């Protein structure tokens, strides 16, 4: 498959193990999942990718939709002969996972959708955010991240500063193009088409995708489970890695993800 989008990526873990694909949040890079790689790379083949214009991925050459991004993930997996995977995504990464399961159903054995939505709040605000970042840069978003990405008590920690460093390093056009993909994303009416097991996880204190928004995903798919992580906001896999890893591990075990051979 050729999409015109080449995603920078990293692969960890045994070649013959079942595959986990990890999709990051807007304004972050593949190192968002370092704690998950540390926990699961001994028994899973883990594919992480950077969004366009984020991390090591080149800036997009024009507008992109969520379907374009899902196609790019499938093209990446196809390069390595990977045809089936459990897809994990945070925020836009979770939306990409949902879109992929709808457009390429054979490529997903299951989904873990973290702090995401079938339709993100205030769709008209996303093109405005894109315009702001194109004018002022991603630095314009820094002050709003404490309390959104993580709870205020987490601010100032080494991990919080690492996350803000990812945002500073994100290209303006890549961030803006992903905002526009979010604006056009709405799969609420298609959720019943998703037949693979889906775990939807919300941060109890997340103002960007509050628990009731995340629950819509679990309630809408055919085989959904909903969980809330207390004391966490949007990037809960970094704030509360042990809790998220326990939920993900249980989901993988329940869905029968085992080492190949």
Helices and strands as residue ranges (DSSP letters): E 9-12, E 19-23, G 30-33, H 34-40, E 45-49, H 66-79, E 85-90, H 92-103, G 105-107, E 108-114, H 123-136, G 138-144, G 152-154, H 158-169, H 172-183, G 188-193, E 197-203, H 211-220, E 224-229, H 236-239, H 241-254
